Amino acid sequence: MSRPPAMFIGDALGLDFLNSIATPVDTPVDWIDDGEGLLNWLDQARLVPPEALDSIRRHALPGELDRTADQARRLREWFRGFVREHKGRPLAVGDLAQLEPLNRLLEGDETFSRIVPAPAGEDMPLQLEAARKWRTPQALLLPVGEALAQLVCTEEFLHVKACEGPTCTLLFADHTRGHRRRWCSMALCGNRAKQAAHRHRIKAHQD
């Protein structure tokens, strides 16, 4: 199935994951509606190294990637509920109990450190790099869980917003000066709102 490029307008990867289902024009698009879609979205988000995606694609059992995509969609909708409930106000320690499913996901991570060549121009020839073992398709959910955890631990939920477009479902972190961002993007909902306001002014003038 052909999909347009995924949308990364949330200014936070955790919100971009929630925005992996959206209606960019008129037709809803779910970028992770099957296993291949999940692999493609992770690749576009740069959450999983391309070689790990290729390996998992080659070695997955029949139906295994589709089942992992189903888990990803359920994770997405569960976390969307949390964000919609808490956006617009600071998170508190008391909210942690609701995040227990996310902590359970993160407990399954297999990360380790390894020594690798440093990029050209660095003072030292070697550096320590964090890496992850990609044993099964289930491991694909771990960097997603990490992005969601980073969102709740580093983003000010007071400035997490939903686009004001009447039919838009996209979420974003408002990092603008004065925190006055209203739209997922000016090219999409912002432009539609301007056109609607213009039509309204013309109609009011004619009346």
C-alpha positions, 0 to 999 in steps of 0.5 A, a space after each residue: 500500500 502506498 502512503 505519503 511520507 510520514 508527518 513529523 510536526 510534533 516537535 517531539 518524537 513521542 507526539 510524532 508517534 501519536 501523529 502516525 495516524 492523521 488526515 493530512 488532506 481528506 482521507 485518513 492515513 495510518 502509517 503503521 496499519 501493518 508490519 511493513 508500515 511500522 518498519 517504514 515509519 521507524 525508518 523515517 523517524 530514525 528510531 531504528 538503524 536501517 540494518 536492524 530493520 532489514 534484519 528483522 524484516 528478513 527473519 520475522 515469522 509470518 504474521 509476526 510484524 503485523 502483530 507487532 504493528 497491532 501492539 504499536 497501535 494499541 500503545 499509540 491509542 493508550 498513550 494518546 488518551 494519557 496526553 489528551 487528559 494531561 495536555 495543557 497542565 504540568 505533570 505531577 508525581 501523582 500521574 506516574 501510576 498511569 504510566 505503569 504500562 510504559 514502564 513495563 514496556 521499558 523493562 524489556 529493553 536490552 541496551 548496552 554500551 560499546 566502544 566505536 571509532 569517534 567521528 572525524 575531528 574529535 579529540 579522542 579516536 574512540 568513543 562509547 556508544 549506546 546500542 540495543 539488541 534487536 532480537 525480535 520484532 517486539 524490540 521495535 517497540 522499545 525505542 518508541 517507548 523510550 520516545 514516549 518516556 522522554 516526552 513525559 520526562 523532558 517536555 512541559 505538558 503545559 505547552 502540549 497542544 492539539 491543533 485547533 483545526 476543526 477536523 485535525 487530530 494532530 498534537 504538538 509541543 509548542 516551542 514558539 516564543 510566547 507559546 502562541 502556536 495554534 496549528 499543526 502547520 500553517 501549510 495545512 490547518 493554518 492556511 485552511 483557517 485563513 481561507 475560512 476567515 476570508 470567506 466569512 469576511 466576504 460573506 459578512 460584507 455581502 450581507 
